[in-house]
Amino acid sequence: MAFTLRGDVRLHWRLDGSDERPPLVLLNSIGTDISLWDRTVPHLLPTFRLLRIDVRGHGASDAPAGDYDLAMLADDVAAVMDDAGIAVAPVAGVSLGGMIAMEIALRHPDKVAALALICTSGAMDPAAWAARVDAVRDGGTGAIADMAIERFLSSDFIVRHPEIAESLKRAIRAQADDGYVGAAAAIRDMALADRIGAIAVPTLVVTGAVDISTPYEGHGDRLVHSIPGAVRAVVAGAHLPPIEAPGQLAARIQSFLLGDAAIVEAADTLFEAGLVHRRRVLGDDWVDRSLTKRTAFNADFQALITRIAWGEIWSRPGLDDRTRRLLVVAITASLGCWEEFALHVRAGLGQSGFTRDELKEVLMQTAIYAGVPAANTAFAEAQRIIAELDGDAGYRR
């Protein structure tokens, strides 16, 4: 284990990757340690030499009592970079780590080549963080562990990966109370919002699609508008993309640092436009669940269909939504694509996109032009969905 001694405080760090690769500094959020990045590291190692640092008060770093501040934490990182032999590097930080990254860019601009600010902010509610400080002082980190997990991870991810949620919760409970309180004080007292306009390095602002701690509105948007030239990217999940969306996050960081940020920003703009139409047709609940289920394997495909199918085709003025919905129902029934058929039947009936009589007529016509077996299955699938929508107690999906 590698440590840097700053004053009487030991700071733990780890350096992975080939010396021939460019360096990248990774900083953790409050309540986590360098293991936050474990799921993302395999995606980044082929490209970068990775310096991970346990922020003061976290992981294997010391947790001295007293309030910390961003200047102190930024100087910690600068000292570790010196010990690791890294003169200058891009810095990527999540939440508190992103706040520290901005402070480093302001205090040590010669050490920062670029920033990746992930689910973070230039201004948080001081009263809320003061209350969190008081809660930990009174009841220890266990008092805020459940609340933290609910804000860290999306509900769907917690259901699918309870073991990861429980591991994070145990880590929060095991964290030194003094370390959490000290770092929380740094968030409570930070003064970044009025200063970040002076940041003069390329900056990527990454937001989680369902992040409730630092959503784009009110947090990420202010960073994009305040930091000259900053660009935005969106990834699946909530507040900890290195855990929920490691492949997407790594791809965004790599693309940005390798020089095609404009392409990334344009793709994200098209994605967001497509998402508007997708939500209109399928509903927010379904789309939110779908976004949290993206994986490193299918994320690019999901982005493709959102940009093209939803952003390009469903936005065209030549046909109304009702006609397009019925066309999709007929085509998917004809092709035997029953998962997609069920999705659009449920959305169409559930959102009054078309009537049951109109659905019946489409399936009658499908029987003639695509075959009775296809229509027979389509009627059965549609009947199951109708029973579900009607709340039939005998229906089981």
C-alpha positions in Angstrom: 0.0 0.0 0.0 1.3 3.5 -0.9 1.0 6.4 1.4 1.8 10.1 1.3 2.5 11.9 4.6 1.1 15.5 4.7 1.8 17.0 8.1 0.8 14.1 10.4 -1.9 12.7 8.1 -1.3 9.7 5.9 -3.1 9.6 2.6 -3.6 6.3 0.9 -3.3 5.9 -2.9 -2.9 3.3 -5.6 -1.3 3.5 -9.0 -2.3 1.0 -11.7 -1.5 0.6 -15.4 1.4 0.9 -17.8 3.9 3.7 -17.3 3.6 4.2 -21.1 0.0 5.3 -20.7 -1.1 8.9 -19.9 -2.1 9.4 -16.3 -5.6 9.9 -15.0 -6.5 10.9 -11.4 -9.7 9.4 -9.9 -11.3 10.8 -6.8 -14.1 9.3 -4.7 -17.3 10.6 -3.3 -18.1 11.2 0.4 -18.8 7.8 2.1 -16.8 5.8 -0.4 -13.1 4.9 -1.1 -11.0 4.0 -4.0 -13.0 0.8 -4.5 -15.8 3.1 -5.9 -13.9 2.8 -9.2 -13.4 -1.0 -9.2 -16.1 -1.7 -11.8 -14.8 1.2 -14.1 -11.1 0.5 -13.9 -11.1 -2.4 -16.3 -12.6 -0.1 -19.0 -10.0 2.6 -18.4 -6.8 0.6 -17.9 -6.2 -0.1 -21.6 -5.9 3.7 -22.2 -4.7 5.3 -18.9 -2.4 4.9 -16.0 -4.8 5.3 -13.0 -4.0 7.1 -9.8 -6.8 6.5 -7.2 -6.7 8.4 -4.0 -8.6 7.8 -0.7 -9.8 11.3 0.2 -8.8 12.3 3.7 -11.2 10.7 6.2 -12.0 7.8 3.8 -10.7 4.3 3.1 -7.1 3.7 4.3 -6.3 7.4 4.6 -6.2 8.9 8.1 -9.4 10.6 9.5 -8.3 13.4 11.7 -11.0 15.1 13.8 -12.2 18.6 12.9 -13.7 20.3 9.8 -12.0 19.8 6.5 -12.2 22.3 3.6 -11.8 21.9 -0.2 -8.4 23.8 -0.2 -7.0 21.2 2.3 -8.4 18.3 0.3 -7.1 19.8 -3.0 -3.6 20.2 -1.5 -3.8 16.5 -0.4 -4.3 15.4 -3.9 -1.5 17.7 -5.2 0.9 16.1 -2.7 -0.1 12.6 -3.7 0.4 13.4 -7.3 4.0 14.6 -6.5 4.7 11.4 -4.6 3.3 9.3 -7.5 5.6 11.1 -10.0 2.7 12.7 -11.9 3.3 16.3 -12.8 0.1 17.0 -14.6 -3.0 14.9 -15.4 -6.7 15.0 -16.1 -8.7 14.7 -12.8 -12.0 12.8 -12.6 -14.0 13.1 -9.4 -17.5 11.9 -8.3 -19.6 14.2 -6.0 -17.1 15.4 -3.3 -14.3 14.2 -5.6 -15.6 16.5 -8.4 -15.7 19.4 -5.9 -12.1 18.7 -5.0 -11.2 18.4 -8.7 -12.6 21.9 -9.3 -10.6 23.3 -6.3 -7.4 21.7 -7.6 -7.9 23.3 -11.0 -8.2 26.7 -9.2 -5.4 26.2 -6.7 -3.0 24.1 -8.8 -3.8 24.9 -12.4 -0.4 23.7 -13.5 -1.3 20.1 -12.3 -4.6 19.8 -14.1 -4.8 18.9 -17.8 -8.6 18.5 -17.9 -11.6 17.8 -15.6 -14.3 15.2 -15.6 -16.9 16.4 -13.1 -19.2 13.5 -12.3 -22.5 13.9 -10.4 -21.2 17.0 -8.6 -22.0 20.6 -8.0 -20.6 24.0 -7.3 -23.1 24.8 -4.6 -25.0 22.5 -2.2 -27.6 23.4 0.5 -25.5 24.3 3.6 -28.5 23.6 6.0 -28.9 20.1 4.7 -25.3 19.3 5.1 -25.2 20.9 8.5 -28.0 18.6 9.5 -26.1 15.6 8.1 -23.0 16.6 10.2 -25.2 16.8 13.3 -26.7 13.4 12.5 -23.3 11.7 12.3 -22.0 13.5 15.4 -25.0 12.3 17.3 -25.5 8.8 15.9 -22.4 7.9 13.9 -22.3 7.0 10.2 -24.8 4.3 10.7 -27.4 7.0 11.3 -27.2 8.2 7.6 -26.3 4.9 5.9 -29.8 4.0 4.6 -30.4 7.5 3.4 -27.0 7.6 1.6 -27.6 4.4 -0.3 -31.1 5.6 -1.4 -29.4 8.6 -2.9 -26.3 6.8 -4.2 -28.0 4.2 -6.3 -31.2 3.9 -8.3 -34.0 1.7 -6.8 -33.9 -0.6 -9.8 -30.1 -1.1 -9.4 -30.6 -1.9 -5.7 -33.2 -4.5 -6.5 -30.9 -6.1 -9.1 -27.7 -5.9 -7.1 -28.6 -6.0 -3.4 -25.1 -7.3 -2.7 -23.5 -4.1 -4.0 -25.9 -1.9 -2.0 -25.2 -3.9 1.2 -21.5 -3.6 0.6 -21.7 0.1 0.2 -23.9 0.4 3.3 -21.4 -1.6 5.4 -18.6 0.6 4.2 -20.4 3.7 5.2 -21.1 2.3 8.7 -17.5 1.3 9.0 -16.2 4.8 8.0 -14.7 6.8 10.8 -17.3 9.3 12.1 -14.6 12.0 12.2 -13.7 11.4 8.6 -17.3 11.7 7.4 -18.0 14.7 9.5 -14.8 16.5 8.3 -15.6 15.8 4.6 -19.3 16.8 5.1 -18.1 20.1 6.6 -16.1 20.7 3.4 -19.2 20.3 1.3 -21.3 22.4 3.7 -18.8 25.3 3.6 -17.6 25.1 0.0 -17.5 28.3 -2.0 -17.0 27.2 -5.6 -20.0 28.7 -7.5 -18.6 32.2 -7.9 -15.1 31.0 -8.7 -15.4 28.2 -11.3 -15.6 30.7 -14.1 -11.8 30.9 -13.7 -11.3 27.3 -14.6 -9.3 27.2 -17.8 -9.0 23.5 -18.7 -11.3 21.4 -20.9 -14.2 20.2 -18.7 -16.7 17.4 -19.0 -19.8 17.5 -16.8 -21.3 14.1 -16.4 -24.8 13.6 -14.9 -26.7 10.5 -13.9 -30.0 10.1 -15.7 -31.9 9.6 -12.4 -29.5 11.3 -9.9 -31.6 13.0 -7.2 -28.5 14.3 -5.2 -27.0 16.5 -8.0 -29.4 16.4 -10.9 -28.6 18.3 -14.1 -31.2 20.9 -13.3 -29.8 23.2 -10.6 -26.4 21.5 -10.4 -24.9 20.2 -13.7 -26.4 22.9 -15.8 -24.8 25.6 -13.6 -21.4 23.9 -14.1 -21.9 23.8 -17.8 -22.9 27.4 -18.0 -20.2 28.7 -15.6 -17.1 26.8 -16.7 -15.9 28.2 -20.1 -16.3 25.6 -22.8 -17.7 22.9 -20.5 -19.6 20.1 -22.3 -22.2 17.7 -20.9 -22.7 14.0 -21.0 -25.5 11.8 -19.5 -25.1 8.2 -18.3 -27.5 5.7 -16.8 -28.3 5.4 -13.1 -28.2 7.7 -10.1 -25.3 9.3 -8.1 -22.5 6.8 -8.5 -21.9 6.1 -12.3 -18.6 4.2 -11.6 -20.8 1.6 -10.0 -24.1 1.7 -12.0 -22.7 2.7 -15.5 -19.0 1.8 -15.6 -18.8 1.2 -19.3 -20.8 4.3 -20.3 -18.8 6.5 -17.9 -15.5 5.2 -19.1 -16.5 5.7 -22.7 -17.5 9.3 -22.0 -14.2 10.0 -20.2 -12.1 8.4 -22.9 -13.9 10.1 -25.8 -13.6 13.5 -24.1 -9.9 13.2 -23.1 -9.0 11.7 -26.5 -10.2 14.9 -28.3 -13.6 14.2 -29.8 -15.7 16.0 -27.1 -17.7 17.8 -29.8 -18.8 14.5 -31.2 -19.8 13.3 -27.7 -21.8 16.5 -27.0 -23.6 16.3 -30.4 -24.5 12.6 -29.7 -25.8 13.5 -26.3 -27.9 16.4 -27.7 -29.5 14.0 -30.2 -30.0 11.4 -27.4 -31.7 13.9 -25.2 -34.0 15.0 -28.1 -34.9 11.3 -28.7 -35.5 10.8 -25.1 -38.3 13.4 -25.1 -40.2 11.5 -27.8 -39.5 8.2 -26.1 -41.0 9.5 -22.8 -44.0 10.9 -24.6 -44.9 7.7 -26.3 -43.9 5.1 -23.7 -44.2 7.0 -20.4 -41.6 8.2 -17.8 -41.8 5.1 -15.6 -41.0 2.7 -18.4 -38.2 4.9 -19.8 -36.6 5.5 -16.4 -36.6 1.7 -15.7 -35.1 1.1 -19.1 -32.3 3.6 -18.6 -31.2 2.1 -15.3 -31.0 -1.4 -16.9 -28.5 -0.3 -19.5 -25.2 -2.2 -19.4 -21.8 -1.8 -20.9 -22.8 -4.3 -23.5 -26.1 -2.7 -24.7 -25.6 1.0 -23.9 -24.4 2.0 -27.3 -27.3 0.2 -29.0 -29.8 1.8 -26.7 -28.3 5.2 -27.4 -28.5 4.5 -31.2 -32.2 3.6 -31.2 -33.0 6.6 -28.9 -31.2 9.0 -31.3 -32.4 7.5 -34.5 -35.8 5.7 -34.0 -37.1 8.1 -31.4 -35.2 11.3 -32.2 -35.5 11.0 -36.0 -38.5 8.9 -36.9 -41.0 9.6 -34.1 -40.4 13.3 -34.5 -41.2 13.5 -38.2 -44.4 15.6 -38.9 -45.8 13.3 -41.6 -47.8 11.0 -39.3 -49.4 11.5 -35.9 -48.5 9.5 -32.8 -51.6 7.4 -33.1 -50.9 6.3 -36.6 -47.3 5.5 -35.8 -48.3 3.5 -32.7 -50.7 1.3 -34.8 -48.1 0.8 -37.5 -45.6 -0.4 -34.9 -48.2 -2.8 -33.5 -49.0 -4.2 -36.9 -45.3 -4.6 -37.9 -44.1 -6.2 -34.7 -47.1 -8.6 -34.8 -46.2 -9.5 -38.4 -42.6 -10.1 -37.5 -43.4 -12.0 -34.3 -41.5 -9.5 -32.1 -43.7 -10.0 -29.1 -41.7 -8.1 -26.5 -41.8 -5.0 -28.6 -45.4 -5.7 -29.5 -46.4 -5.9 -25.9 -44.5 -2.7 -25.0 -46.4 -0.7 -27.6 -49.8 -2.2 -27.0 -49.4 -1.6 -23.3 -48.2 2.0 -23.8 -50.9 2.7 -26.5 -53.8 1.5 -24.4 -52.5 2.7 -21.1 -51.9 6.3 -22.4 -55.0 6.4 -24.6 -52.8 6.4 -27.7 -55.4 4.3 -29.4 -58.6 2.4 -28.5 -59.2 -1.3 -28.0 -61.5 -1.3 -31.1 -58.7 0.3 -33.2 -56.2 -2.3 -31.9 -58.7 -5.1 -32.8 -59.1 -3.8 -36.3 -55.3 -3.6 -36.8 -55.0 -7.2 -35.7 -57.9 -8.3 -38.0 -56.1 -6.7 -40.9 -52.8 -8.3 -39.8 -54.4 -11.7 -40.0 -55.2 -11.2 -43.7 -51.8 -9.6 -44.8 -49.4 -11.3 -42.4 -51.1 -14.6 -41.6 -53.7 -16.0 -39.1 -51.0 -17.6 -36.8 -49.4 -14.2 -36.2 -52.7 -12.5 -35.5 -53.8 -15.4 -33.3 -50.7 -14.9 -31.1 -51.2 -11.1 -31.2 -54.8 -11.4 -30.0 -53.6 -13.6 -27.1 -50.8 -11.2 -26.1 -53.1 -8.2 -26.4 -55.8 -9.9 -24.3 -53.2 -10.6 -21.5 -52.3 -6.9 -21.5 -55.9 -5.8 -21.5 -56.5 -8.0 -18.5 -53.5 -6.6 -16.7 -54.7 -3.0 -17.4 -58.2 -3.9 -16.1 -56.7 -5.3 -12.9 -57.8 -8.9 -13.5 -56.8 -10.8 -10.4 -56.5 -13.9 -12.4 -53.9 -12.5 -14.7 -50.3 -13.5 -14.0 -47.6 -12.1 -16.1 
